[in-house]
């Protein structure tokens, strides 16, 4: 199986539509910081003005399953993720691991903000080595730096994820501006 | 054999719950939901469980299995629902 992380800026109109269908699913909007339904026109306008950030749609054998964001590459970088509920959990862990590996090749520290109501994402973020740095009644901010990530990657279960990832063809397709 | 497999699964689950972030509130037992609906593990701690289980099954029962199987992970009737379904699945594939 091929897993492709394709830069939003390389997507066709039809692929943008398919991506938005996933992004606008109720379970994803519920857990997003921006809850509203995003239309194609406003999405393309936002993408046209996007700077200092990378967004990827994740294709598994030509089908889109979700997306990743890597914001503010220059400072105070953050990441985000959304996936369809029918995504194979094994592949989900592999995708997050490979994305974080990619992200830490670009930035020194990564932050993420997770809603307190999103319990699965809270445990998932912590299990990927992120530490809680701030908390409000509704959100938790997590952070991890590159040294912590390198140490985290040596853990036995992460090596298992790394081994499993080797049986897939995984590529990042990034638009060169 | 089934009982021994179940004991190993429960021991692995307790170990994972001690070392990872999970939704578990108490020690694991035969009825513990592992993954998906009301399951105590997220997808990454499930990988940790699989890794631990494969190792213990080999060390304690001399059984070599690959539980991180793509089909099992995507199956509608996933064997990772609870302890009983997982023990049945392991018994089937050994």
Interface residues (C-beta under 8 A of the other chain):
Chain A: X1 X88 X89 X90 X91 X92 X93 X96 X119 X120 X122 X123 X124 X126 X127 X128 X156 X157 X160 X161 X164
Chain B: X20 X21 X22 X23 X35 X42 X43 X44 X45 X46 X47 X48 X50 X51 X52 X68 X70 X73 X74
